[in-house]
Amino acid sequence: MKYLEFTFRTIPCTETANDVLSAVLGEAGFESFIEQTDGIAAYIQKQLFNEDSLQTALAEFPMPGTQVEYSYQEAEDKDWNEEWEKNFFQPIIIDDRCVIHSTFHRDIPKAEYDIVINPQMAFGTGHHETTSLIIGELLNGNLQGKSLLDMGCGTSILAILARMRGAAPCTAIDIDEWCVRNSLENIELNHVDDITVFQGDASSLADKGPFDVIIANINRNILLNDMKHYVSRMHSGSELYMSGFYVDDIPVIQAEAERNGLSFVHQQEKNRWAAVKFKV
């Protein structure tokens, strides 16, 4: 069967933008996705491709301020599902304590926390630096018995890990309906409870919480715009972890946090990506 190979460029390129783009493309008939430095590669059966449908989907892309450009060519013949399984999503271990793998992997490394996702439904796999940075924070933090919010949850692997580490109750929120469905699937796969998933943006927080811990792995502009909503759902002693931006963006993130009454605790870095921790 013939496939078309697309190269999509997201501007600005963030893990969240690529996750949402993958979800939008999945609804448009695309089957396989490979992360790239400035976006994603995606594949669709030639007979199923409709350019008008694609352009309509991109015109309605649910992340204001994000541009999506693309080009495509006919792909060489090969078993793309097999190629995707081999090359896109390999098991990863973070801090030698957490392993994230798919439903089809064998010989999975042993780790304290084992998270399984179905990559045919999940595109935030933990490979991106920002996700692994937040996972590291969750592994090192005291979460036992603490209420937690995973804002912009995507696949909800962060909420799932937090629940495994004793956080309860957990709330996961994403603006995209596909991410909500994906989260519910992954929560079921991992046999965890006490995680409630909602569709919405930061304005939906008004009747939720307060939370002991909030994690938001999104992007700089959304974090700057929505931080006030996060702070409104925190109390004395609450912690806020944020990622999805570069080290160079830390000063503006910190300035906005301090304007909202937060105190800087520390920062972590990986390949110029950053994660920061604040508390009330």
Buried (B, 14 or more C-beta within 10 A) or exposed (E): EEBBBBBBBBEBBBBBBBBBBBBBBBEBBBBBBBBBEEBBBBBBBEEBBEEEEBEEBBEEBEBEEBEBEBEBEEBEEEEBEEBBBEEBBEBBBBBEBBBBBBEEBEEBEEBEBBBBBBBBBBBBBBBBBBBBBBBBBBBEBEBEEBBBBBBBBBBBBBBBBBBBBEBBBBBBBBBBEBBBBBBBBBBEBBEBEEBEBBBEBBEBBEEBBBBBBBBBBBBBBBBBBBBEBBBEBBEEEBBBBBBBBBBEBBEEBBEBBEEBEBEBEEBBBBEEBBBBBBBB
